[in-house]
């Protein structure tokens, strides 16, 4: 006598990601079709997947065609990616196959900074002056009309190619820099003055929830060197930020899954910078897990599998902060202090990504940082102070290079074999396997639409 027929596991295509991510996908009950780049492949991930396709997954049309063939053989229920490079290919396949999830129109609006600004202005959500420029004269005309200005690539992230133009006197220098850097077409935006935060959200069938507000610290180059949670926001400010971000998510049509949105708290109120249809990089997910007990990736796959109800964060259990390491440009002579920092009870993780003989370059984007310290504290401020003090105990000493650093342009950065310009770096390693299908001890069931965002001051 035959036993009961087993129901096959739903099949999901995952573009990019790490073995730790794949374990979370499997824990949610999926059979995995993995699409990955041959040069980036971690072979240990193959143990977690039913099928693997090694290809340049940054070609959306090709990925959509590949997965259409896979889908015809054995249907997929979703196509997802949690990395910036994989978002558009996943969206192209989602649209091509008519599957639930973020479609191509949504992802392209979020990745195209001009389209994002234009749509929000047309819908009356947040009007920030922006247009495309090519020359110093274009910058001059924009600054004359709108005052202090930021120029940056129309596509891309990681703070690559971002420049502040304070006034008309700074235009010629900015134009010369843009031409030398290879930024021959750029977005000019009205500069928003104020404190920057990011808003980590999760959307459940169109109902949005704030998981965390993240405080940030940036260099003059706009590269981020610190994050802390919970950000110290007054309740009224938190509500205004929440309202703005939710209106933006409704406008672009993001209904399911995580989003990471950058906001400036100006004197006139919160204003949007940009948003992404993924969780935040820079180990922000680790902060959310430390402070609120929620693993955003695990939550996403459980939600896609229909195995969890909507979840909201409870009260923060602690503060947490990450501080990125920097060093003087040159050749690394020595690295000291890491072991002592790792032994500190406040430290969750610390690492250095350079070693003696490596070259440290001037920081132009997130991948130029030299390591990190992630620490706990009583609250976000205390954690940020601890992380900063601990980072200062790690000494990365450099000596001048025999020759000056080569000129760095968009083209030379794009020549890296594992990264294309436009990729949003997530410089930290994956936080590791999820302990199980739950989303963490600090999470509480969603109490309903009237509840607040859950982030404390």
C-alpha positions in Angstrom: 0.0 0.0 0.0 1.3 3.4 -0.9 1.7 6.0 1.7 0.2 9.5 1.5 1.4 11.6 -1.4 3.7 14.3 -0.3 3.0 17.9 -1.4 6.1 19.3 -3.2 7.7 22.3 -1.6 7.0 25.6 -3.4 9.8 26.7 -5.7 11.4 30.1 -5.3 14.2 31.6 -7.5 16.8 33.5 -5.5 19.2 35.8 -7.3 22.5 36.3 -5.5 22.7 35.9 -1.8 24.9 33.8 0.5 24.6 30.3 1.9 23.4 31.8 5.2 20.5 33.5 3.2 19.7 30.2 1.5 19.4 28.5 4.8 16.7 31.0 5.8 14.9 30.4 2.5 14.9 26.6 3.2 13.8 27.2 6.8 10.7 28.9 5.3 9.9 25.8 3.4 11.0 26.6 -0.1 12.8 24.6 -2.7 15.4 26.9 -4.1 16.5 27.7 -7.7 19.7 29.7 -7.3 20.9 32.2 -9.9 24.5 33.4 -9.2 27.6 34.9 -10.8 30.4 32.3 -11.4 33.1 34.7 -10.1 31.2 35.2 -6.9 30.0 31.7 -6.2 30.4 30.2 -2.7 30.2 26.5 -3.5 28.9 25.7 -0.1 25.6 27.3 -1.1 25.0 24.5 -3.6 24.2 22.1 -0.7 21.0 24.2 0.0 19.5 24.4 -3.5 17.7 22.2 -5.9 19.0 23.9 -9.0 21.8 26.4 -9.6 22.4 28.5 -12.7 25.7 30.3 -13.0 25.4 33.4 -15.2 25.8 37.1 -15.2 22.6 37.8 -13.3 22.9 41.5 -13.8 21.3 41.1 -17.3 17.5 41.4 -16.5 16.2 40.3 -19.9 18.5 37.2 -19.9 17.6 36.3 -16.4 13.9 36.6 -17.2 14.3 34.4 -20.2 16.2 31.8 -18.2 13.7 31.7 -15.4 10.8 31.5 -17.9 12.3 28.3 -19.2 12.7 27.0 -15.6 9.1 28.0 -14.8 7.8 26.1 -17.8 9.5 23.0 -16.6 8.4 23.2 -12.9 6.6 26.4 -11.9 8.1 29.0 -9.5 6.0 30.8 -7.0 8.3 33.8 -6.6 11.5 35.4 -7.8 13.4 37.4 -5.2 16.7 39.1 -4.5 17.9 40.8 -1.3 20.9 42.5 -3.0 20.8 45.7 -5.1 22.4 44.1 -8.2 19.7 41.4 -8.2 16.6 43.6 -7.8 16.0 44.5 -11.4 16.6 41.0 -12.8 14.3 39.6 -10.1 11.7 42.2 -11.0 12.0 41.5 -14.7 11.4 37.8 -14.1 8.5 38.5 -11.7 6.8 40.7 -14.4 7.6 38.3 -17.2 6.1 35.3 -15.3 3.2 37.2 -13.7 4.3 36.2 -10.2 3.5 38.1 -6.9 6.2 40.5 -5.7 8.0 43.7 -6.8 7.6 44.1 -10.6 9.9 45.9 -13.0 8.1 49.2 -13.0 8.4 49.6 -9.2 12.1 48.6 -9.1 13.1 50.8 -12.0 11.4 53.9 -10.4 13.3 53.3 -7.2 16.6 52.8 -8.9 16.2 55.8 -11.2 16.7 58.7 -8.9 15.2 61.2 -11.4 12.1 59.0 -12.0 11.7 58.7 -8.2 11.8 62.5 -7.7 9.5 63.1 -10.7 6.9 60.6 -9.6 6.8 61.9 -6.0 6.5 65.5 -7.2 3.7 64.7 -9.6 1.8 62.9 -6.8 2.3 65.7 -4.3 4.2 63.5 -1.9 7.6 65.3 -1.6 8.8 67.9 -4.1 12.6 68.2 -4.2 14.0 70.1 -7.2 16.0 67.8 -9.5 17.1 67.5 -13.1 19.9 66.0 -15.2 23.1 68.0 -15.9 26.1 67.4 -18.1 28.4 70.4 -17.7 29.5 73.0 -15.2 27.1 75.5 -16.8 24.3 73.1 -16.0 25.4 73.1 -12.4 25.7 76.8 -12.3 22.2 77.3 -13.6 20.8 74.9 -11.1 22.7 76.4 -8.1 21.6 79.9 -9.2 18.0 78.7 -9.1 17.9 76.4 -6.1 20.9 77.2 -3.9 23.2 74.5 -2.4 23.1 71.4 -4.6 24.1 67.8 -4.6 25.3 66.1 -7.8 25.4 62.4 -8.1 24.9 59.5 -10.6 21.3 59.0 -11.7 21.7 55.4 -10.9 23.8 53.8 -8.2 24.4 53.7 -4.4 27.1 53.3 -1.8 27.6 57.1 -2.0 29.7 56.7 -5.1 30.1 59.8 -7.1 28.2 62.2 -4.8 29.4 65.8 -4.5 28.2 68.8 -2.6 28.2 72.2 -4.4 27.7 74.9 -1.7 27.4 77.9 -3.9 28.3 79.5 -7.3 31.9 79.8 -6.3 32.2 76.0 -6.0 30.7 75.3 -9.4 33.9 75.3 -11.5 35.7 72.9 -9.1 32.6 70.6 -9.1 32.5 70.6 -12.9 36.2 69.8 -13.2 35.8 67.0 -10.6 32.8 65.5 -12.4 34.6 65.5 -15.8 37.7 63.9 -14.3 35.7 61.3 -12.4 33.9 60.3 -15.6 30.5 61.6 -14.4 29.5 63.1 -17.7 25.8 62.9 -17.0 24.5 63.4 -13.4 21.5 64.2 -11.3 21.4 67.7 -9.7 19.3 67.8 -6.6 18.3 70.6 -4.2 20.5 70.0 -1.1 18.5 69.0 2.0 20.1 70.3 5.2 19.5 68.4 8.4 20.1 65.1 10.2 19.9 62.0 8.1 18.2 58.8 9.2 17.1 55.7 7.5 13.8 54.0 7.9 13.6 50.2 7.9 10.1 49.0 6.9 8.3 45.9 6.1 5.1 45.8 4.1 2.4 43.1 4.5 0.0 43.1 1.6 0.0 46.9 1.4 0.1 47.6 5.1 3.4 49.1 6.1 5.2 48.8 9.4 8.3 50.6 10.6 10.8 48.1 12.0 13.4 50.6 13.1 14.7 54.2 12.7 18.5 54.3 12.1 20.7 57.2 13.0 23.6 57.9 10.7 27.0 59.5 10.6 28.6 60.5 7.3 31.9 61.8 6.0 32.1 65.0 3.9 32.2 62.6 0.9 28.7 61.4 2.0 30.0 57.9 2.7 28.4 56.5 5.8 30.7 55.6 8.7 28.2 54.9 11.4 24.7 53.7 12.1 22.8 53.4 15.4 19.4 52.1 16.6 17.1 53.3 17.9 17.5 56.7 16.4 16.7 59.4 19.1 13.4 60.7 17.6 10.7 62.5 19.4 7.3 60.8 19.0 5.9 63.6 16.8 8.9 63.5 14.5 8.6 59.7 14.2 5.0 60.0 13.2 5.8 62.6 10.5 8.6 60.4 9.1 6.3 57.4 9.2 3.5 59.2 7.4 5.9 60.4 4.7 7.6 57.1 4.1 4.2 55.2 4.0 2.9 57.7 1.5 6.0 57.2 -0.7 5.6 53.4 -0.5 2.0 53.6 -1.6 2.9 56.0 -4.4 5.6 53.7 -5.9 3.4 50.6 -5.3 5.6 48.6 -2.8 3.1 46.3 -1.1 5.2 43.3 0.2 8.5 42.8 1.8 11.3 45.0 3.2 12.3 48.5 2.2 15.1 50.8 3.2 14.4 54.6 2.9 16.7 57.5 3.6 15.2 60.7 5.1 16.6 64.1 6.0 15.1 65.8 9.1 15.1 69.4 7.9 14.0 72.4 9.8 10.8 72.3 7.6 10.1 68.7 8.4 11.2 65.3 7.0 12.2 65.0 3.3 13.0 62.0 1.3 16.4 61.2 -0.2 15.8 57.8 -1.8 14.4 54.3 -1.2 15.2 50.7 -2.0 13.0 47.7 -2.3 15.3 45.6 -0.1 16.5 45.7 3.5 19.3 48.1 4.3 22.9 47.1 3.8 25.9 48.0 6.0 24.8 45.4 8.6 21.7 47.4 9.5 19.9 44.1 9.6 22.2 43.1 12.4 21.2 46.2 14.4 17.5 45.4 13.9 18.1 41.9 15.2 20.1 43.0 18.2 17.7 45.8 19.2 14.3 44.3 18.3 15.0 40.6 17.8 13.7 40.6 14.2 15.7 38.9 11.4 14.4 40.8 8.4 15.5 38.2 5.8 13.9 35.3 7.7 10.8 37.4 8.2 10.6 38.1 4.4 10.9 34.5 3.4 8.4 33.4 6.0 5.9 36.0 4.8 6.4 35.0 1.2 5.7 31.4 2.2 2.5 32.4 4.1 4.0 31.1 7.3 3.9 34.2 9.5 1.3 36.8 10.5 2.4 40.5 10.2 5.0 41.3 12.9 5.8 44.6 14.6 8.8 45.4 16.7 8.3 45.5 20.5 10.2 47.8 22.8 13.9 47.9 22.1 15.9 45.5 24.3 19.1 47.5 24.0 20.8 50.0 21.7 23.2 48.8 18.9 25.6 50.6 16.6 28.1 49.9 13.9 31.2 52.0 13.3 33.2 51.6 10.1 37.0 51.9 10.2 39.0 54.3 8.2 42.7 54.9 7.8 45.1 57.3 6.2 45.7 56.5 2.5 48.8 54.5 1.8 50.3 51.0 2.3 49.2 49.2 5.4 52.2 48.7 7.7 50.4 47.2 10.7 47.0 46.5 12.2 46.8 46.4 16.0 44.1 46.2 18.6 41.5 44.0 17.0 41.8 41.1 19.5 41.4 43.4 22.5 38.3 45.0 20.9 36.8 41.5 20.2 37.2 40.7 23.9 35.1 43.6 25.0 31.7 42.4 26.3 29.9 45.2 24.5 31.2 44.0 21.1 28.9 41.9 18.9 31.4 41.8 16.0 34.5 43.4 14.8 36.7 42.9 11.7 39.4 44.5 9.7 39.3 44.1 5.9 42.9 45.2 5.2 46.3 43.6 6.1 49.9 44.7 5.9 50.9 45.3 2.3 47.4 46.3 1.2 46.8 49.7 -0.1 44.3 52.1 1.5 42.7 54.6 -0.9 40.9 57.8 -0.2 37.3 57.0 0.7 35.1 57.5 -2.4 32.4 55.0 -1.6 31.4 52.4 0.9 33.8 49.7 -0.3 36.8 51.9 0.6 36.2 51.5 4.3 38.7 49.3 6.2 36.5 47.3 8.6 33.9 47.7 11.4 32.9 47.4 15.0 29.4 46.5 16.0 28.6 47.1 19.6 25.6 47.1 22.1 24.7 49.9 24.5 21.9 51.0 26.8 20.3 52.9 23.9 21.3 54.1 20.4 23.4 57.1 21.6 25.3 55.0 24.2 25.9 52.2 21.6 27.2 54.8 19.1 29.6 56.2 21.7 30.8 52.8 22.6 31.3 51.7 19.0 33.2 54.8 18.2 35.5 54.5 21.2 36.1 50.8 20.4 36.8 51.6 16.7 39.4 54.1 17.9 41.3 51.3 19.7 42.0 49.5 16.4 45.1 51.1 14.8 45.5 50.7 11.1 48.9 52.3 10.4 49.9 53.1 6.9 53.1 54.4 5.2 53.2 56.6 2.0 53.1 54.5 -1.2 56.1 54.7 -3.4 53.9 56.1 -6.1 50.8 58.1 -5.8 47.4 56.4 -6.0 46.1 55.8 -9.6 43.3 58.0 -10.7 40.0 56.6 -9.7 37.0 57.1 -12.0 33.6 55.5 -12.5 35.3 53.3 -15.2 38.1 52.0 -13.0 35.7 51.2 -10.1 33.4 49.5 -12.6 36.3 47.3 -13.7 36.3 45.4 -10.5 35.3 41.9 -11.5 32.8 41.4 -8.8 31.0 44.7 -8.9 29.3 47.0 -11.4 28.7 50.7 -11.0 25.2 51.0 -9.7 25.6 48.1 -7.3 24.5 48.9 -3.7 27.2 47.4 -1.5 26.4 45.5 1.6 29.9 45.5 2.9 29.4 43.4 6.0 29.2 39.6 5.9 25.9 37.8 6.2 24.9 37.7 9.9 24.8 33.9 9.8 22.2 31.2 10.0 18.9 32.0 11.5 18.2 29.8 14.6 14.9 28.7 13.2 11.7 29.8 11.5 10.8 32.4 14.1 11.7 36.0 13.7 13.2 36.6 17.1 12.3 36.9 20.8 11.9 40.7 20.6 9.1 40.6 18.0 5.5 40.9 19.0 2.4 40.1 17.0 1.0 43.0 15.0 -1.5 44.7 17.3 -3.3 46.4 14.4 -3.2 49.5 12.3 -3.5 51.9 15.2 -0.2 50.9 16.8 2.8 53.2 16.7 6.1 52.4 14.9 7.6 50.8 18.0 10.9 52.7 17.9 11.7 54.5 21.1 13.6 57.7 21.5 
